[in-house]
Amino acid sequence: MVGMSNTETGGGLDVLDRELEKLLTEDVVDPGDHERFSHYVKKDKIMESAMSGKPVKALCGKKWTPGRDPEKFPVCPTCKDIYEKMKSE
């Protein structure tokens, strides 16, 4: 196999390199938000986080510092279930 390119050997390393790069890039850009959901948080806590940079805690228990547009992600099903139960009480 000496002298063969990745395309001649099936390109396995290229695929692994791309997947590893994708994972590392996602972690650097958005650590801890691998599930990519919008979460329910009290409005005053979001404002406080925006001013202080402190993390918030969602209804589902997830803690993070908001920084992305929540409209771009689906709603967390756990947060939604908890919210619906709170609304009905």
C-alpha positions as CSV (number, residue, x, y, z in Angstrom):
1,M,0.0,0.0,0.0
2,V,3.0,2.3,0.0
3,G,2.4,5.2,-2.4
4,M,-1.3,4.8,-2.6
5,S,-3.6,7.8,-2.1
6,N,-6.6,7.8,0.2
7,T,-8.9,7.4,-2.8
8,E,-7.1,4.2,-3.8
9,T,-7.4,2.8,-0.3
10,G,-11.1,3.7,0.2
11,G,-10.6,7.1,1.8
12,G,-11.3,5.9,5.3
13,L,-9.0,8.3,7.0
14,D,-10.5,11.3,5.1
15,V,-13.9,10.4,6.4
16,L,-12.6,10.0,10.0
17,D,-10.7,13.3,9.7
18,R,-13.8,15.1,8.6
19,E,-15.9,13.6,11.3
20,L,-13.3,14.4,14.0
21,E,-13.0,18.0,12.7
22,K,-16.8,18.4,12.7
23,L,-17.0,17.2,16.3
24,L,-14.1,19.4,17.4
25,T,-15.5,22.5,15.7
26,E,-19.0,21.9,17.2
27,D,-17.4,21.6,20.7
28,V,-15.4,24.8,20.3
29,V,-18.3,26.8,18.8
30,D,-21.0,25.6,21.1
31,P,-19.8,23.5,24.1
32,G,-22.5,21.6,25.9
33,D,-25.3,22.1,23.4
34,H,-24.9,18.9,21.4
35,E,-28.7,18.3,21.2
36,R,-29.4,21.6,19.6
37,F,-32.7,22.5,21.3
38,S,-34.3,25.7,22.4
39,H,-35.1,25.6,26.1
40,Y,-37.6,27.3,28.4
41,V,-36.1,29.7,30.9
42,K,-37.7,32.6,32.8
43,K,-37.4,35.8,30.9
44,D,-35.8,37.7,33.9
45,K,-33.1,35.0,34.0
46,I,-32.3,35.4,30.4
47,M,-31.9,39.2,30.8
48,E,-29.8,38.7,33.9
49,S,-27.6,36.2,31.9
50,A,-27.2,38.7,29.1
51,M,-26.0,41.4,31.5
52,S,-23.8,39.2,33.7
53,G,-22.7,36.4,31.4
54,K,-23.8,33.9,34.1
55,P,-25.4,30.6,32.9
56,V,-29.2,30.0,33.2
57,K,-31.0,26.8,34.1
58,A,-33.8,25.6,31.8
59,L,-37.0,23.8,33.0
60,C,-35.4,20.5,32.0
61,G,-32.3,21.2,34.2
62,K,-29.9,22.1,31.4
63,K,-27.4,24.8,32.4
64,W,-25.7,27.0,29.8
65,T,-25.0,30.6,28.8
66,P,-27.5,31.6,26.1
67,G,-26.0,33.0,22.9
68,R,-27.8,31.6,19.9
69,D,-31.1,32.5,18.3
70,P,-33.7,30.1,19.9
71,E,-35.9,30.4,16.8
72,K,-33.4,28.4,14.8
73,F,-33.8,25.2,17.0
74,P,-36.7,22.9,17.9
75,V,-38.1,23.2,21.4
76,C,-36.7,20.8,24.0
77,P,-39.4,18.1,24.5
78,T,-38.7,17.9,28.2
79,C,-39.0,21.6,28.7
80,K,-42.2,21.6,26.7
81,D,-43.7,18.8,28.8
82,I,-42.8,20.5,32.0
83,Y,-44.2,23.9,30.8
84,E,-47.5,22.3,29.7
85,K,-47.9,20.7,33.1
86,M,-47.2,24.0,34.8
87,K,-49.7,25.8,32.6
88,S,-52.5,23.3,33.3
89,E,-52.2,23.6,37.1
